[in-house]
Amino acid sequence: MNLKKGSVISWILLLVLCAACITVYLTVLQNSKNQLSETKKLLAEKQDQLEFMEFGQGKQQLNEMRNNLATSSDTLTKFVCPVESISDITFSISQLASDLGLEQYSCEQRKKSPYEKMEGMNNLAVCRLHINFRSEFNEFARFLNKLEKHQPVIFIDKFSIQPDSKETGKYVDMVLAFFVDIGPDSQKELTHLLAKSHELANANDRQDSERPQ
């Protein structure tokens, strides 16, 4: 009789333990789902911030370049890299990434040639660098801020940012671009290019303002 009573108690304790384990599992699972949802929401917000930063940076740089070139002939070096200094720019960006502690950083040119010729341009070219690294958002934001202040000016051609649950930080893939001086009339061509970009930006702004809300 005592044996049966002890068996019943053991079964009751086992059932209670199983119920407790199931409760803990469901709680952890729900918390994980909530955390995943919050992470996705935060990532979406950060992506919007990055797109805004990218757009704002490019527009601000173009305006600054246009204003400076219109008033001075000595500012070309602020915005255009001499062809012999392309490797210096690559090293400068890599050093910046190292100073900010960006992990798994790599950098390579998009083309085998040091630069790419631009359509309709004989004295002005562009160099594109494909870089990727892993970092937290704050380090990435500081990296963008440093690039914005770099001379010659460096543009963010494109970028993507992805979370990775297996490692810390986010995986960032970027293409950077800067102008290269390959001829005596590069300033004239740059001024012409900026004027065209200004006209295009104004046309886009007008279309946006005329679009029904």
C-alpha positions, 0 to 999 in steps of 0.5 A: 500500500505504501509502495503504491502511495509512493508511486502515486506521489512520484508520478504527481511530482513528475507531472508537476515538474513536466508542467513547470518545464513546459511553462518555462519553455513557452515563456522563453519561446514567447520572449524569444519571439518578442525579442525577434520582433523587436529586433526586426522593428529596430533594424527597419528603423535603422535602415530608414535612418541609414537611407536618410543619412545616405540621401542627406549626405549625398545632397549636402556634398553636391551642394557644397561642391557646386558652391565651392567650385563656382567661387574658387578655382583652387578647391578642385583638390577638395573634391577630386583625387589625382589619379596617382593618389587612388591608393592613398584614398584606399589606405585612408579608408582602411585606416579609418575602419581600423581606428573605429574598430570595424571587424572583418574589414575588407576592401577591393576595387570594383574594376581591374582598372584603377578608375572607370571612365564616365560617359561624355567625360574625358578628364574626369573619372570615378573610382569605386571601392567595394568594402564590407565589414561587421560592426554595431550601428553606432560604429557604422554611423561614426564611419559614415560621419568620417566619410562625409568629412573626408577630402577628397569627397567620398560618396556612398554609392550603395550599401546594405546592412544585415543582422547575423544571429551567429556573431555580434554586430551587423554585416555591412556591404558598401560601395564607395565612390570618388572622382578622379582627375585624369585630364587638364579640364577636370574642373570644367567637367566636374562643374558641368556634371554638378550643374546637370545633377542640380537640374535633375534634383530640381526636376525630381523635387518638382515631380514630388511636389506635384504628386497627389498626396 
